[in-house]
Amino acid sequence: LLQASSQIMIQLSHKNPRVREFTNDLVFSLLEVHYHSMVFTLFVLKYSRNAARANAATTIINRLLSKQPEVIEEGTLIRNAMVRPAVTWHEKIVQKISDATAHYQQHNYNRVVNVLRSIVVMVSEPQCEMQRQFLKQYSNNIHFLNQILKMYRPSRLNQLKNTDESNPKTLSDRRSINCINQLMSWCENMEEVISEEVKRTKTIMLSTISKELNDKENFVLAVPGTYKPNSPVNHIKYFVGQFSVMQSKQSPKDVIIKGEDGVFYQYLLKGHEDLRLDERIMQ
């Protein structure tokens, strides 16, 4: 059953309520014993776009939290810390600018504005020192972007695919075009600056992502991928405090964990790609 646990967990959203209830109890009974192997998969399901699956996973996680809180607390700490460097704010903003540019080329101006507004919203809540450093460095740029966005007013240009932008018909159209031009100028400048910084980044310090994870030692959870039923558990000793950034297109990060057995285990932290495809290729 443990070997098939990923396939079983998919049935948490089964249409038949009796199947859902049976699966929920089965997954929890497996999780209680084999949480080393299953807890991170449940965290993935907790954030699934499938609402039924996400709700079921959340319920199971909460059930385990009441019985073995240290397992869920460690899993949450590791999960939250790994998400932040997987795709950094620098990388997210470059992607959003690319999306905004694509919408601009298709004359979807409202979508341009919505994508750029999402940048302002994203950086308004830094969750770690790395993100606070970003905000400190680019606060003026973000403030300027926000000022342009506030001036933007939707106009008929958003419905027309072949509008003559060099000869706008109304004052509202002229203002819209002016705002859009300023936004695209901002995108061009920021993409160049941030892309260069992404290329220059060779390492990310764990202390800037999560001081708590950086300082923690002697975990309850096993080193990922080492757990085997009925065998001694190789617990995580600590996370090495520096992630190397690989200089490839998607900038994966090299994460190293020291096990209780004294061995250093190396992992690739990836955030831009379909990891299921990678997994199938490896299999």
C-alpha positions as CSV (number, residue, x, y, z in Angstrom):
1,L,0.0,0.0,0.0
2,L,2.8,2.4,0.8
3,Q,4.3,1.9,-2.6
4,A,1.0,2.8,-4.1
5,S,0.3,5.7,-1.7
6,S,0.6,8.4,-4.3
7,Q,-2.1,6.7,-6.5
8,I,-4.3,6.1,-3.4
9,M,-4.1,9.7,-2.4
10,I,-5.5,10.8,-5.7
11,Q,-8.7,9.0,-4.7
12,L,-9.3,11.5,-1.9
13,S,-11.3,13.5,-4.4
14,H,-13.3,10.5,-5.7
15,K,-16.9,11.2,-6.7
16,N,-18.3,8.4,-4.5
17,P,-18.5,9.6,-0.9
18,R,-17.9,6.1,0.5
19,V,-14.8,5.7,-1.6
20,R,-13.6,9.1,-0.3
21,E,-14.2,8.2,3.3
22,F,-12.5,4.8,2.9
23,T,-9.5,6.5,1.2
24,N,-9.3,9.2,3.8
25,D,-9.1,6.7,6.7
26,L,-6.6,4.5,4.7
27,V,-4.3,7.4,4.0
28,F,-4.3,8.5,7.6
29,S,-3.6,5.0,8.9
30,L,-0.6,4.8,6.5
31,L,0.5,8.3,7.4
32,E,0.6,7.6,11.1
33,V,3.2,5.0,10.6
34,H,5.0,6.0,7.4
35,Y,4.9,9.8,7.7
36,H,8.5,10.1,6.6
37,S,7.5,8.8,3.2
38,M,4.1,10.5,2.8
39,V,4.0,13.9,4.5
40,F,5.4,16.0,1.7
41,T,3.1,14.5,-0.9
42,L,0.2,15.5,1.4
43,F,1.5,19.1,1.5
44,V,1.5,19.1,-2.3
45,L,-2.1,17.9,-2.3
46,K,-3.0,20.5,0.3
47,Y,-2.3,23.2,-2.3
48,S,-3.9,21.3,-5.2
49,R,-6.2,23.2,-7.5
50,N,-8.7,20.4,-7.0
51,A,-10.7,21.8,-4.1
52,A,-12.0,18.4,-2.9
53,R,-8.5,16.9,-2.9
54,A,-7.0,20.0,-1.1
55,N,-9.7,19.9,1.6
56,A,-9.2,16.2,2.2
57,A,-5.4,16.6,2.5
58,T,-5.8,19.5,4.9
59,T,-8.2,17.4,7.1
60,I,-5.7,14.6,7.2
61,I,-2.8,16.9,8.0
62,N,-4.8,18.5,10.8
63,R,-5.6,15.0,12.2
64,L,-1.9,14.1,12.4
65,L,-1.1,17.6,13.8
66,S,-3.2,16.7,16.9
67,K,-1.4,13.4,17.4
68,Q,2.2,14.1,16.2
69,P,2.6,17.9,16.0
70,E,6.3,17.8,15.6
71,V,6.0,15.9,12.2
72,I,3.6,18.5,10.7
73,E,5.6,21.4,12.2
74,E,8.8,20.2,10.7
75,G,7.2,19.4,7.4
76,T,5.6,22.9,7.2
77,L,8.9,24.5,8.1
78,I,10.8,22.6,5.4
79,R,8.0,23.1,2.8
80,N,7.7,26.9,3.3
81,A,11.4,27.4,3.3
82,M,11.9,25.4,0.1
83,V,9.2,27.2,-1.8
84,R,10.8,30.6,-1.5
85,P,14.1,29.9,-3.3
86,A,12.5,27.4,-5.7
87,V,11.4,30.4,-7.7
88,T,12.7,33.6,-6.2
89,W,11.0,37.0,-6.5
90,H,13.6,38.0,-9.1
91,E,12.6,35.0,-11.2
92,K,8.9,35.5,-10.7
93,I,9.0,39.1,-11.7
94,V,11.0,38.3,-14.9
95,Q,8.3,35.8,-15.8
96,K,5.5,38.2,-15.0
97,I,7.1,40.9,-17.2
98,S,7.4,38.3,-20.0
99,D,3.7,37.5,-19.6
100,A,2.8,41.2,-19.6
101,T,4.8,41.8,-22.8
102,A,3.0,38.9,-24.5
103,H,-0.4,40.4,-23.6
104,Y,0.8,43.8,-24.9
105,Q,1.7,42.3,-28.2
106,Q,-1.9,40.9,-28.4
107,H,-3.3,44.3,-27.4
108,N,-4.8,42.8,-24.2
109,Y,-4.1,45.9,-22.1
110,N,-6.2,45.0,-19.2
111,R,-4.3,41.8,-18.8
112,V,-1.0,43.7,-19.0
113,V,-2.2,45.8,-16.1
114,N,-3.5,42.9,-14.1
115,V,-0.2,41.0,-14.4
116,L,1.8,44.0,-13.3
117,R,-0.6,44.7,-10.4
118,S,0.1,41.2,-9.2
119,I,3.8,42.2,-8.8
120,V,2.8,45.0,-6.5
121,V,0.6,42.7,-4.5
122,M,3.3,40.0,-4.3
123,V,6.0,42.2,-3.0
124,S,3.8,43.9,-0.4
125,E,4.2,40.9,2.0
126,P,7.8,39.8,2.3
127,Q,8.1,36.6,4.3
128,C,11.9,36.3,4.7
129,E,15.1,38.3,4.7
130,M,15.8,37.5,1.0
131,Q,12.5,39.0,0.0
132,R,12.9,42.0,2.4
133,Q,16.3,42.7,0.7
134,F,14.7,42.6,-2.7
135,L,12.0,45.1,-1.6
136,K,14.6,47.4,-0.1
137,Q,16.7,47.4,-3.3
138,Y,13.7,47.9,-5.7
139,S,11.2,49.8,-3.5
140,N,11.5,52.9,-5.7
141,N,10.8,50.9,-8.9
142,I,7.8,49.2,-7.3
143,H,6.5,52.5,-6.1
144,F,6.8,54.0,-9.6
145,L,5.0,51.0,-11.1
146,N,2.2,51.4,-8.6
147,Q,1.8,55.1,-9.4
148,I,1.5,54.3,-13.2
149,L,-1.1,51.6,-12.5
150,K,-3.2,54.0,-10.4
151,M,-3.4,56.3,-13.3
152,Y,-4.6,53.7,-15.7
153,R,-8.3,53.7,-16.7
154,P,-9.8,50.9,-18.9
155,S,-10.9,52.2,-22.3
156,R,-12.2,50.9,-25.6
157,L,-8.7,50.1,-26.6
158,N,-8.9,46.9,-24.6
159,Q,-11.6,45.6,-26.9
160,L,-10.0,46.5,-30.2
161,K,-7.4,44.3,-31.7
162,N,-6.3,46.6,-34.5
163,T,-6.5,50.1,-32.9
164,D,-4.4,52.8,-34.5
165,E,-2.4,53.6,-31.4
166,S,-0.7,56.5,-33.1
167,N,-4.0,58.3,-33.6
168,P,-6.2,57.7,-30.5
169,K,-9.7,59.1,-30.8
170,T,-10.5,60.2,-27.3
171,L,-8.8,61.7,-24.2
172,S,-9.4,58.5,-22.4
173,D,-7.7,56.5,-25.2
174,R,-4.7,58.8,-25.1
175,R,-4.3,58.5,-21.4
176,S,-4.6,54.7,-21.6
177,I,-1.9,54.5,-24.3
178,N,0.3,56.8,-22.3
179,C,0.0,54.6,-19.2
180,I,0.6,51.4,-21.3
181,N,3.7,52.9,-22.9
182,Q,5.0,53.9,-19.5
183,L,4.3,50.4,-18.2
184,M,6.1,48.7,-21.1
185,S,9.1,51.1,-20.6
186,W,9.1,50.0,-16.9
187,C,9.0,46.4,-17.9
188,E,11.9,46.7,-20.4
189,N,14.1,48.4,-17.8
190,M,13.3,46.1,-14.9
191,E,13.6,43.0,-17.0
192,E,17.1,43.9,-18.0
193,V,18.2,44.8,-14.5
194,I,16.7,41.8,-12.7
195,S,17.7,39.3,-15.4
196,E,21.3,40.4,-15.0
197,E,21.0,40.0,-11.2
198,V,19.6,36.5,-11.7
199,K,22.6,35.6,-13.8
200,R,25.0,37.0,-11.2
201,T,23.4,35.0,-8.3
202,K,25.5,32.0,-7.6
203,T,24.4,31.2,-4.0
204,I,21.5,31.7,-1.7
205,M,22.0,31.6,2.0
206,L,19.5,29.5,3.9
207,S,19.6,32.1,6.8
208,T,18.0,34.7,4.4
209,I,15.2,32.2,3.6
210,S,14.4,30.7,7.0
211,K,16.6,31.4,10.0
212,E,14.6,28.8,11.9
213,L,15.4,26.0,9.4
214,N,19.0,27.2,9.2
215,D,19.4,26.9,13.0
216,K,17.5,23.7,13.5
217,E,19.2,20.3,14.1
218,N,18.2,16.7,14.9
219,F,14.9,16.5,13.0
220,V,12.1,14.0,13.6
221,L,11.7,13.5,9.9
222,A,13.9,11.2,7.8
223,V,16.3,12.4,5.1
224,P,13.9,12.5,2.0
225,G,14.1,9.4,-0.1
226,T,15.9,7.3,2.5
227,Y,13.0,5.9,4.4
228,K,12.3,2.2,4.3
229,P,9.7,0.4,6.4
230,N,11.0,-1.9,9.1
231,S,14.5,-0.4,8.8
232,P,16.3,2.1,11.0
233,V,15.3,5.7,10.3
234,N,18.0,8.0,9.0
235,H,16.8,11.3,10.5
236,I,17.8,14.7,9.1
237,K,20.7,16.1,11.1
238,Y,20.6,19.6,9.5
239,F,20.3,21.5,6.2
240,V,23.6,22.9,4.8
241,G,23.3,26.7,5.1
242,Q,24.1,27.6,1.5
243,F,22.2,26.7,-1.7
244,S,24.2,26.8,-5.0
245,V,22.3,28.2,-8.0
246,M,22.9,26.3,-11.2
247,Q,23.5,28.5,-14.2
248,S,21.0,27.0,-16.5
249,K,17.8,28.4,-18.0
250,Q,15.5,27.5,-15.1
251,S,18.1,28.2,-12.3
252,P,17.5,25.1,-10.2
253,K,19.1,25.2,-6.7
254,D,21.4,22.7,-5.2
255,V,20.2,21.7,-1.7
256,I,22.3,19.5,0.6
257,I,21.1,17.7,3.8
258,K,23.3,16.0,6.3
259,G,21.8,12.8,7.6
260,E,22.1,11.2,11.0
261,D,24.4,8.6,9.4
262,G,27.0,11.4,8.6
263,V,26.4,11.3,4.9
264,F,25.6,14.5,2.9
265,Y,22.6,14.0,0.5
266,Q,22.2,16.3,-2.5
267,Y,18.9,17.4,-4.0
268,L,17.9,19.6,-6.9
269,L,15.3,22.2,-6.0
270,K,13.3,23.1,-9.1
271,G,10.3,25.5,-9.4
272,H,9.7,26.2,-13.1
273,E,9.2,22.8,-14.6
274,D,6.8,19.8,-14.5
275,L,8.5,17.6,-11.9
276,R,6.2,14.7,-12.8
277,L,7.8,14.6,-16.2
278,D,11.2,14.6,-14.7
279,E,10.2,11.8,-12.3
280,R,8.8,9.6,-15.2
281,I,12.0,10.1,-17.2
282,M,14.1,9.1,-14.2
283,Q,12.0,6.0,-13.7
